[in-house]
Amino acid sequence: MSSNFFGATSTVPLLDIVIRPAWQVRKKLSAVTVDRYAAIYKAGSTMDPVRLARINGGLALVDGAHRVEALRGLGRPTVEAVITNMAEQAAEWAAASANLEHGQPLKKSELRGVFQHYIATGQHRVGRARVKSLRDIVSDIPGVSVGTIRNWFLKDHPALYAKSYAGSGASGHSHGGLDATPRPTQRQLDLAAAEGHIQQVAALVALLSNPRDRQRVAQCWTATLGPVL
């Protein structure tokens, strides 16, 4: 799972944390949970640090979306975090599997999302030549049966199932589904998100009538992006 997060905590500005929607298997945050966490923080109590993956110098949220949202709602600027250097795929799987460790039980549709990340990050493989059995996969994704995993394979990855689990063409299904349409790469998703945020900044600046306010934003833009460009 994501138990490889350990070590000292750091105080991290919330603005430095990237939340990748594609990594979030829960359909939406629980407002009740966010309010409960906000009350804990407001009372001066502490919570477990969130978990972040350092990828190419950036910080991606792996676990702690409800805590981050609670702090943002309170106007808090920082959060305590454990940061681990990770490769892209390892961080993606850590984010997906974190939901299996705690919190509200996942719905079946959300468990299917965990399965998609499991396959996308190669967790079903043992080295390059072998794949795990369906029962091994069930042990990695608690809460589903072998039959459910088989059905998800047939519906979402029929070509992979036919090649690795049923023999070529043995599934009796066409090689459509997700195998026929590769998902966007994380690079493409990040680029689209960055462009969208830039457009949002431009729209907000357009609302500022005071030239000094616009100049302040321009200075912040230069100071913030200068080191990474």
C-alpha positions as CSV (number, residue, x, y, z in Angstrom):
1,M,0.0,0.0,0.0
2,S,1.4,3.4,0.9
3,S,3.1,2.4,4.1
4,N,6.4,3.6,2.8
5,F,5.7,7.1,4.1
6,F,7.6,7.6,7.3
7,G,10.1,9.9,8.9
8,A,10.1,13.5,10.1
9,T,7.3,15.9,9.3
10,S,7.6,19.2,7.6
11,T,5.5,22.3,7.6
12,V,4.4,22.8,4.0
13,P,2.5,25.7,2.5
14,L,-0.9,24.5,1.1
15,L,-0.2,26.5,-2.1
16,D,2.8,24.3,-2.8
17,I,0.7,21.1,-2.9
18,V,-0.6,19.8,-6.2
19,I,-3.8,17.7,-6.0
20,R,-4.2,15.6,-9.1
21,P,-7.9,14.8,-9.6
22,A,-7.1,11.7,-11.7
23,W,-5.5,10.2,-8.6
24,Q,-8.6,10.7,-6.4
25,V,-10.7,7.5,-6.5
26,R,-13.4,8.9,-4.2
27,K,-16.1,10.5,-6.3
28,K,-16.2,13.5,-4.0
29,L,-15.1,14.7,-0.6
30,S,-17.3,14.1,2.4
31,A,-18.6,17.5,3.6
32,V,-19.3,15.9,7.0
33,T,-15.7,14.7,7.3
34,V,-14.3,18.1,6.2
35,D,-16.4,19.9,8.8
36,R,-15.3,17.4,11.5
37,Y,-11.6,17.8,10.7
38,A,-12.0,21.6,10.6
39,A,-13.5,21.5,14.1
40,I,-10.5,19.4,15.3
41,Y,-8.1,21.9,13.9
42,K,-10.1,24.9,15.2
43,A,-10.0,23.4,18.7
44,G,-6.2,23.4,18.6
45,S,-5.9,19.7,18.3
46,T,-3.5,18.0,15.8
47,M,-4.2,15.3,13.2
48,D,-1.9,12.9,11.4
49,P,0.3,14.6,8.8
50,V,-0.8,14.4,5.2
51,R,1.4,12.4,2.9
52,L,3.1,14.0,-0.1
53,A,5.2,12.6,-2.9
54,R,8.1,14.7,-4.2
55,I,8.1,14.2,-8.0
56,N,10.7,16.1,-10.0
57,G,10.8,18.8,-7.4
58,G,7.1,19.2,-7.1
59,L,4.8,18.0,-4.2
60,A,1.8,15.9,-5.1
61,L,-0.8,15.0,-2.5
62,V,-1.0,11.2,-1.9
63,D,-3.2,11.1,1.2
64,G,-5.0,13.8,3.2
65,A,-7.5,15.5,0.8
66,H,-10.1,16.0,3.6
67,R,-7.5,17.5,5.9
68,V,-6.2,19.9,3.3
69,E,-9.7,21.0,2.4
70,A,-10.5,21.6,6.1
71,L,-7.4,23.7,6.6
72,R,-8.2,25.7,3.4
73,G,-11.7,26.4,4.7
74,L,-10.2,27.7,8.0
75,G,-7.8,30.0,6.0
76,R,-4.8,28.2,7.4
77,P,-1.7,28.6,5.2
78,T,0.2,25.4,6.0
79,V,-0.1,21.7,6.8
80,E,2.1,19.2,8.5
81,A,3.3,16.6,6.0
82,V,5.5,13.6,5.6
83,I,7.3,13.9,2.2
84,T,8.8,10.9,0.3
85,N,10.7,11.0,-2.9
86,M,8.8,8.8,-5.4
87,A,8.5,7.9,-9.0
88,E,5.4,8.9,-10.9
89,Q,3.7,5.4,-11.0
90,A,4.6,4.6,-7.4
91,A,3.0,7.8,-6.2
92,E,-0.1,7.2,-8.2
93,W,-0.6,3.8,-6.7
94,A,0.2,5.1,-3.2
95,A,-2.6,7.7,-3.7
96,A,-5.1,5.2,-4.9
97,S,-4.3,2.5,-2.3
98,A,-4.3,5.0,0.6
99,N,-8.1,4.9,0.4
100,L,-8.0,1.2,1.3
101,E,-6.3,1.8,4.6
102,H,-8.6,4.2,6.4
103,G,-11.6,6.4,6.1
104,Q,-15.1,5.5,4.9
105,P,-15.4,2.2,3.0
106,L,-15.1,2.7,-0.7
107,K,-18.1,2.2,-2.9
108,K,-17.9,-0.5,-5.6
109,S,-17.5,2.1,-8.3
110,E,-14.6,3.6,-6.3
111,L,-13.0,0.2,-5.8
112,R,-13.1,-0.2,-9.5
113,G,-11.2,3.1,-9.7
114,V,-8.5,1.6,-7.4
115,F,-8.4,-1.4,-9.8
116,Q,-7.8,0.9,-12.8
117,H,-4.9,2.5,-11.0
118,Y,-3.6,-0.9,-10.0
119,I,-3.4,-1.9,-13.7
120,A,-2.2,1.4,-14.9
121,T,0.8,1.4,-12.6
122,G,1.7,-2.2,-13.3
123,Q,0.9,-3.6,-9.8
124,H,-0.6,-6.7,-11.5
125,R,2.9,-7.7,-12.8
126,V,5.7,-9.7,-11.2
127,G,8.7,-8.5,-13.1
128,R,8.3,-8.1,-16.8
129,A,7.3,-11.6,-17.9
130,R,4.7,-12.7,-15.2
131,V,1.4,-11.4,-13.9
132,K,-0.2,-12.0,-10.6
133,S,-3.1,-14.4,-10.2
134,L,-6.6,-13.1,-9.8
135,R,-6.5,-14.2,-6.2
136,D,-3.3,-12.3,-5.6
137,I,-4.9,-9.2,-7.0
138,V,-7.9,-9.7,-4.6
139,S,-5.5,-9.8,-1.7
140,D,-4.0,-6.5,-2.9
141,I,-7.5,-4.9,-3.3
142,P,-9.6,-5.9,-0.2
143,G,-13.3,-5.7,-0.6
144,V,-13.7,-7.4,-4.0
145,S,-14.1,-11.0,-5.1
146,V,-12.2,-12.9,-7.8
147,G,-15.4,-12.9,-9.9
148,T,-15.5,-9.1,-9.7
149,I,-11.9,-8.7,-10.7
150,R,-12.5,-11.0,-13.6
151,N,-15.5,-9.0,-14.7
152,W,-13.6,-5.7,-14.5
153,F,-10.9,-7.2,-16.6
154,L,-13.3,-8.4,-19.3
155,K,-15.1,-5.0,-19.4
156,D,-12.2,-2.6,-19.0
157,H,-9.1,-4.6,-20.2
158,P,-10.3,-7.4,-22.4
159,A,-7.1,-7.6,-24.4
160,L,-5.0,-7.9,-21.3
161,Y,-7.3,-10.5,-19.8
162,A,-7.3,-12.6,-23.0
163,K,-3.5,-12.4,-23.2
164,S,-2.6,-13.0,-19.6
165,Y,-5.5,-14.8,-18.0
166,A,-7.7,-16.6,-20.5
167,G,-5.4,-17.3,-23.5
168,S,-5.6,-15.4,-26.7
169,G,-9.2,-14.7,-27.6
170,A,-10.6,-17.0,-24.9
171,S,-12.6,-14.3,-23.2
172,G,-15.0,-14.1,-26.1
173,H,-15.0,-10.3,-26.0
174,S,-13.8,-7.8,-28.5
175,H,-10.6,-5.9,-27.6
176,G,-12.4,-2.7,-27.0
177,G,-12.9,-0.9,-23.7
178,L,-10.1,1.0,-22.1
179,D,-7.4,-0.9,-24.0
180,A,-8.6,0.6,-27.2
181,T,-8.5,4.1,-25.9
182,P,-5.3,4.9,-24.0
183,R,-5.9,7.2,-21.1
184,P,-4.2,10.6,-21.2
185,T,-0.7,10.6,-19.8
186,Q,-0.1,12.4,-16.5
187,R,2.0,14.9,-18.4
188,Q,-1.0,15.8,-20.6
189,L,-3.2,16.1,-17.6
190,D,-0.7,18.3,-15.7
191,L,-0.2,20.5,-18.7
192,A,-4.0,20.9,-19.2
193,A,-4.4,21.7,-15.5
194,A,-1.5,24.3,-15.6
195,E,-3.0,26.0,-18.6
196,G,-6.4,26.1,-17.0
197,H,-5.1,27.7,-13.9
198,I,-3.2,30.3,-15.9
199,Q,-6.4,31.2,-17.7
200,Q,-8.1,31.5,-14.3
201,V,-5.4,33.8,-13.0
202,A,-5.8,36.0,-16.1
203,A,-9.6,36.1,-15.6
204,L,-9.1,37.2,-11.9
205,V,-6.5,39.9,-12.8
206,A,-9.0,41.3,-15.4
207,L,-11.3,42.1,-12.4
208,L,-8.6,44.2,-10.7
209,S,-9.1,47.8,-11.7
210,N,-6.2,49.2,-9.6
211,P,-2.9,49.2,-11.6
212,R,-1.0,48.7,-8.4
213,D,-2.9,45.5,-7.7
214,R,-2.2,44.2,-11.1
215,Q,1.5,45.1,-10.7
216,R,1.5,43.2,-7.4
217,V,0.2,40.1,-9.1
218,A,2.8,40.5,-11.9
219,Q,5.6,40.6,-9.3
220,C,4.2,37.5,-7.5
221,W,4.0,35.7,-10.9
222,T,7.6,36.5,-11.7
223,A,8.9,35.6,-8.2
224,T,7.0,32.3,-8.2
225,L,7.6,31.0,-11.7
226,G,11.1,32.3,-12.1
227,P,12.9,29.5,-10.2
228,V,11.1,26.7,-12.1
229,L,11.2,28.1,-15.7
